[in-house]
Amino acid sequence: MILDDGAVTAILERGVSLLPAGVTAVEGDFISGDTVELASKSGKVIARGLVAFDSDEIPQMLGRSTKELAASLGAEYERELVHRDDLVLL
């Protein structure tokens, strides 16, 4: 997944979970529970983590807040893409 600058900074400096609002693009096919790479806009991989959604679900979530997703798609979408407990910085 490709992250915006704010998400990269938040993950590297504050150790937070990855939320849909911080993702700008998804590359490749994966299912929930797979390990995915998290990269900056320049392509530098900053972390790897266990993703909570399938790759085909994420495009509709990009750049949206979890509250907005819950309101439009249902409560199951009000969670992190990658929880900080399932994230390893590189």
matplotlib code that plots the C-alpha trace (Angstrom):
import matplotlib.pyplot as plt

x = [0.0, 1.2, 0.8, 0.6, 3.2, 1.1, 0.6, 4.3, 5.2, 2.5, 3.6, 7.4, 7.3, 4.2, 3.8, 0.1, -2.1, -2.7, -6.1, -7.8, -7.4, -3.6, -3.6, -3.4, -3.1, -3.2, -0.9, -1.2, -3.8, -4.1, -6.6, -7.3, -4.5, -1.8, 1.4, 1.6, 4.3, 3.6, 5.5, 6.0, 5.0, 8.6, 8.3, 10.5, 9.0, 8.7, 6.9, 5.2, 2.0, -1.0, -3.8, -7.4, -9.2, -9.0, -7.3, -10.5, -12.3, -9.7, -10.0, -13.5, -12.0, -9.0, -8.7, -11.8, -12.2, -13.3, -16.4, -17.3, -16.8, -18.9, -21.8, -21.7, -20.5, -21.3, -19.7, -17.3, -15.4, -14.8, -11.3, -7.7, -6.3, -3.2, -3.3, -0.1, 0.2, 0.5, 3.0, 6.8, 8.9, 11.8]
y = [0.0, 3.5, 6.0, 9.8, 11.8, 12.3, 8.5, 7.8, 10.4, 9.1, 5.5, 6.2, 8.8, 7.9, 4.2, 4.5, 2.1, 2.6, 4.1, 4.2, 8.0, 7.7, 5.4, 6.8, 3.5, -0.3, -2.5, -6.3, -8.9, -10.0, -11.2, -10.2, -11.5, -11.4, -9.5, -6.3, -3.7, -0.1, 2.4, 6.1, 8.0, 7.6, 3.8, 3.3, 0.5, 1.8, -1.1, -4.5, -5.5, -7.8, -6.3, -6.4, -6.2, -7.9, -5.9, -5.6, -3.9, -1.2, 1.1, 2.3, 3.2, 5.2, 8.7, 8.3, 8.5, 5.4, 7.2, 8.1, 4.5, 3.2, 5.5, 4.6, 0.9, -0.4, -0.7, -3.5, -0.8, 1.4, -0.1, 0.1, -1.3, -2.4, -2.3, -1.1, -4.4, -6.1, -3.7, -3.9, -0.9, -1.4]
z = [0.0, -0.8, 2.1, 2.1, 4.0, 7.1, 7.5, 7.0, 9.7, 12.1, 11.7, 12.0, 14.7, 16.8, 16.2, 15.3, 13.3, 9.6, 8.9, 5.4, 5.3, 5.0, 2.0, -1.5, -3.5, -3.2, -5.3, -5.7, -4.5, -0.9, 1.6, 5.2, 7.4, 4.7, 5.3, 3.2, 2.6, 3.5, 1.4, 1.0, -2.2, -3.3, -3.1, 0.1, 2.2, 5.8, 7.4, 7.0, 8.7, 8.7, 6.8, 8.1, 4.7, 1.3, -1.5, -3.5, -0.5, 0.1, -3.0, -1.9, 1.5, 0.4, 1.9, 4.0, 7.8, 9.7, 10.9, 7.3, 6.3, 9.1, 8.1, 4.4, 4.4, 7.9, 11.3, 10.2, 8.3, 11.4, 12.1, 11.1, 7.8, 9.8, 13.6, 15.3, 17.2, 13.8, 12.3, 12.1, 11.1, 8.7]

ax = plt.figure().add_subplot(projection="3d")
ax.plot(x, y, z, "-o")
ax.set_aspect("equal")
plt.show()
